[in-house]
């Protein structure tokens, strides 16, 4: 439901905040479905990172599959660097900054 009513329209409208909110809600919903198996909405290793990112104002936060990777959508590289510097001493984790690949799929022959 969120995919069609919030995520897709927000992408088309380039509404970063709306997309981030919808992504977070989707991740919580999926996490709730697996909470019995992973001990909560997020794995015990991931929940601290989610809480830290949310406290830093990152709206679009989620867990990659069963974790332990946590990701957050941040509007700009400069803001991401500032957040990274503030949180790197709060958590024992490797923090990577990456940007989206804004092009379609590519098929190549091996």
Secondary structure, 3 states (H helix, E strand, C coil): CHHHHHHHHHHHCCCHHHHHHHHHHHHHHHHHHCHHHHCCCCCCCCHHHHHHHHHCCCCEEEECCCCCCEEEECCCHHHHHHHHHHHCCCCCCCCCCCCCCCCCCCCCCC
